[in-house]
Amino acid sequence: MTKQELSTDKLIKPLGHYAQAAVVEARGKMVFVSGMTARRADGSIAGIGDIEAQTRQVIENIKSALETAGGTLDHVCRVDVYVRNMEHFQQIHKVRREYFKPPLPASTLVEVTKLASPEYLIEINAIAVVPESGAAA
């Protein structure tokens, strides 16, 4: 799989940790990860009131789903991020830098009034392309 960030001077440079666009030339399987929240496998919620802790748990949950499909976070091409407070933008992208390395995925981030639980501060879904066995990432 070859993933490449696209950028053009015709668009503003991203304000966060994401690509203007991502192109993937791949043989493999597309993995669509449902919206993940800060809920742990035991049902408890990580980091109540702490956006960085919740963002870490959400990305760890995405990572676990991808590993089950034979992939990694490096295979993520797109994420959609839903937050309760846009003021958390910098903290969210600080955590994203810990997990997502170039080439970065394309991304959308929107503020919403509610998520499935009032304790959730963030929810992220992801699309990844996991290469066929033996293919380079």
DRENDO-1510 file (C-alpha; in Angstrom, 1 decimal, always signed):
<recs>
REC; n; res; u; v; w
REC; 1; MET; +0.0; +0.0; +0.0 .
REC; 2; THR; +1.2; +3.5; -0.8 .
REC; 3; LYS; -0.3; +6.3; +1.1 .
REC; 4; GLN; +0.6; +9.9; +0.2 .
REC; 5; GLU; -0.4; +13.2; +1.6 .
REC; 6; LEU; -1.5; +15.7; -1.0 .
REC; 7; SER; -1.1; +19.5; -0.5 .
REC; 8; THR; -1.5; +22.5; -2.7 .
REC; 9; ASP; -0.8; +26.1; -2.3 .
REC; 10; LYS; -4.3; +26.7; -3.5 .
REC; 11; LEU; -5.6; +25.7; -0.1 .
REC; 12; ILE; -4.7; +27.0; +3.4 .
REC; 13; LYS; -2.1; +24.9; +5.2 .
REC; 14; PRO; -3.8; +22.6; +7.8 .
REC; 15; LEU; -4.1; +24.2; +11.2 .
REC; 16; GLY; -3.9; +20.8; +12.9 .
REC; 17; HIS; -2.2; +17.4; +12.5 .
REC; 18; TYR; -3.8; +16.2; +9.3 .
REC; 19; ALA; -3.4; +16.3; +5.5 .
REC; 20; GLN; -5.4; +18.4; +3.0 .
REC; 21; ALA; -6.0; +15.1; +1.2 .
REC; 22; ALA; -4.7; +11.6; +1.2 .
REC; 23; VAL; -4.2; +9.3; -1.8 .
REC; 24; VAL; -4.0; +5.6; -1.5 .
REC; 25; GLU; -2.9; +3.1; -4.2 .
REC; 26; ALA; -3.5; -0.2; -2.6 .
REC; 27; ARG; -4.3; -3.8; -2.9 .
REC; 28; GLY; -6.0; -4.9; +0.2 .
REC; 29; LYS; -9.0; -4.5; +2.3 .
REC; 30; MET; -10.8; -1.3; +3.4 .
REC; 31; VAL; -11.6; -1.2; +7.1 .
REC; 32; PHE; -14.3; +1.1; +8.3 .
REC; 33; VAL; -14.0; +1.7; +12.0 .
REC; 34; SER; -17.2; +2.8; +13.6 .
REC; 35; GLY; -17.3; +5.8; +15.9 .
REC; 36; MET; -15.1; +5.1; +18.9 .
REC; 37; THR; -15.5; +6.7; +22.2 .
REC; 38; ALA; -13.5; +6.7; +25.4 .
REC; 39; ARG; -15.2; +3.5; +26.7 .
REC; 40; ARG; -12.8; +0.8; +27.7 .
REC; 41; ALA; -13.4; -2.9; +27.0 .
REC; 42; ASP; -14.7; -3.3; +30.6 .
REC; 43; GLY; -17.4; -0.7; +29.9 .
REC; 44; SER; -15.8; +2.1; +32.0 .
REC; 45; ILE; -15.2; +5.5; +30.5 .
REC; 46; ALA; -11.6; +6.7; +30.5 .
REC; 47; GLY; -10.7; +10.3; +31.4 .
REC; 48; ILE; -14.0; +11.7; +32.4 .
REC; 49; GLY; -13.6; +15.5; +32.0 .
REC; 50; ASP; -10.1; +15.1; +30.4 .
REC; 51; ILE; -10.0; +15.6; +26.6 .
REC; 52; GLU; -6.4; +14.3; +26.3 .
REC; 53; ALA; -7.1; +11.1; +28.2 .
REC; 54; GLN; -10.3; +10.5; +26.2 .
REC; 55; THR; -8.6; +11.2; +22.9 .
REC; 56; ARG; -5.9; +8.7; +23.8 .
REC; 57; GLN; -8.5; +6.0; +24.7 .
REC; 58; VAL; -10.4; +6.7; +21.5 .
REC; 59; ILE; -7.3; +6.3; +19.4 .
REC; 60; GLU; -6.3; +3.2; +21.3 .
REC; 61; ASN; -9.7; +1.7; +20.6 .
REC; 62; ILE; -9.3; +2.5; +16.9 .
REC; 63; LYS; -5.9; +0.9; +17.0 .
REC; 64; SER; -7.3; -2.3; +18.6 .
REC; 65; ALA; -10.0; -2.5; +15.9 .
REC; 66; LEU; -7.4; -2.1; +13.1 .
REC; 67; GLU; -5.1; -4.7; +14.7 .
REC; 68; THR; -8.0; -7.1; +14.7 .
REC; 69; ALA; -8.3; -6.5; +10.9 .
REC; 70; GLY; -4.5; -7.0; +10.5 .
REC; 71; GLY; -3.7; -3.3; +10.2 .
REC; 72; THR; -2.2; -0.4; +12.1 .
REC; 73; LEU; -2.8; +3.3; +12.5 .
REC; 74; ASP; -0.3; +3.8; +9.6 .
REC; 75; HIS; -3.1; +2.4; +7.4 .
REC; 76; VAL; -5.6; +5.1; +8.4 .
REC; 77; CYS; -6.5; +7.3; +5.4 .
REC; 78; ARG; -9.3; +9.3; +6.9 .
REC; 79; VAL; -10.8; +10.2; +10.3 .
REC; 80; ASP; -13.9; +12.1; +11.3 .
REC; 81; VAL; -13.7; +13.7; +14.7 .
REC; 82; TYR; -16.8; +14.8; +16.7 .
REC; 83; VAL; -16.1; +17.0; +19.8 .
REC; 84; ARG; -18.2; +18.6; +22.4 .
REC; 85; ASN; -16.0; +21.6; +22.6 .
REC; 86; MET; -14.0; +23.1; +19.7 .
REC; 87; GLU; -11.8; +24.8; +22.3 .
REC; 88; HIS; -10.1; +21.4; +22.8 .
REC; 89; PHE; -8.7; +21.5; +19.2 .
REC; 90; GLN; -5.0; +22.0; +20.2 .
REC; 91; GLN; -5.2; +19.3; +22.9 .
REC; 92; ILE; -6.7; +16.8; +20.5 .
REC; 93; HIS; -4.1; +17.5; +17.9 .
REC; 94; LYS; -1.3; +17.2; +20.5 .
REC; 95; VAL; -2.5; +13.6; +21.2 .
REC; 96; ARG; -2.9; +12.9; +17.5 .
REC; 97; ARG; +0.8; +13.8; +16.9 .
REC; 98; GLU; +1.6; +10.9; +19.3 .
REC; 99; TYR; -0.2; +8.4; +17.2 .
REC; 100; PHE; -0.4; +9.5; +13.6 .
REC; 101; LYS; +2.9; +9.8; +11.7 .
REC; 102; PRO; +3.3; +11.1; +8.2 .
REC; 103; PRO; +1.9; +10.6; +5.7 .
REC; 104; LEU; -1.1; +11.9; +7.7 .
REC; 105; PRO; -4.7; +11.0; +7.1 .
REC; 106; ALA; -7.3; +13.4; +5.8 .
REC; 107; SER; -9.6; +14.6; +8.6 .
REC; 108; THR; -12.8; +16.4; +9.5 .
REC; 109; LEU; -13.4; +17.8; +12.9 .
REC; 110; VAL; -16.8; +19.2; +14.0 .
REC; 111; GLU; -18.3; +20.3; +17.2 .
REC; 112; VAL; -21.6; +18.6; +18.3 .
REC; 113; THR; -24.0; +19.4; +21.1 .
REC; 114; LYS; -24.3; +15.8; +22.3 .
REC; 115; LEU; -22.7; +12.4; +22.0 .
REC; 116; ALA; -24.2; +9.1; +23.1 .
REC; 117; SER; -23.2; +9.7; +26.8 .
REC; 118; PRO; -22.8; +13.0; +28.5 .
REC; 119; GLU; -19.4; +12.0; +29.8 .
REC; 120; TYR; -18.0; +11.6; +26.2 .
REC; 121; LEU; -16.0; +14.6; +25.0 .
REC; 122; ILE; -14.9; +13.1; +21.7 .
REC; 123; GLU; -15.8; +10.4; +19.2 .
REC; 124; ILE; -13.7; +9.4; +16.1 .
REC; 125; ASN; -14.4; +7.0; +13.2 .
REC; 126; ALA; -11.7; +5.9; +10.8 .
REC; 127; ILE; -11.2; +4.5; +7.3 .
REC; 128; ALA; -8.1; +2.5; +6.7 .
REC; 129; VAL; -6.7; +0.4; +3.8 .
REC; 130; VAL; -4.9; -2.7; +5.1 .
REC; 131; PRO; -2.6; -4.1; +2.4 .
REC; 132; GLU; -2.7; -7.7; +1.3 .
REC; 133; SER; -0.4; -10.0; +3.2 .
REC; 134; GLY; +3.2; -9.5; +2.1 .
REC; 135; ALA; +2.5; -6.1; +0.6 .
REC; 136; ALA; +4.5; -3.1; +1.8 .
REC; 137; ALA; +2.7; -0.5; +4.0 .
</recs>
